[in-house]
């Protein structure tokens, strides 16, 4: 069983991602989730995908889920109103790891549309535009708190890209910050998917 947890943007909720839900002893009700969250999460977690993320203002939850005709696609759920999943990006490629920028205007994500996992940015919530961030492969994008840097994993290295969002989005050249030796523990893409940037 692999369990990932993510706190809500203000710490009042958590999201759990369990790859084998039959193996856990506590259900959503025992965790104290509000009924509408319990219902939405139970439905969405029944689909394969990866750990969700929240928009910085706490108004949206983003996640990837596998479709019947596509690989993993990106969706978001408004956490107010009807709370129904909204497709953000659906293609034949695999899109995962959505992360909303601190100003809420962009989503960084990874996709294998080129045949290699790379990091891209699109406008949020419209899904318009597309900017490629990584150039030699990239996984697990993370914004810094100011939104002027984007970090991602490339092999055994953490990469950094400068981001200027005003008046229009422009990206710097990726640069390697540091790398690590393999630990001997199996990890997807060489790093645990729970790393974060402050």
Secondary structure, 3 states (H helix, E strand, C coil): CCEEEEECCCCCCEEEEECCHHHCCCCCHHHCCCHHHHHHHHHHHCCCECCCEECCCCCEEEEEEECCCCCEEEEEEECCCCCCEEEEECCCCCEEEEEECCCCCEEEEEECCCCCCEEEEEECCCCCCCEECCCCCCEEEEECCCCCEEEEEECCEEEEEEEECCCCCEECCCEEEEECCCCCCCCHHHCCCCCCCC
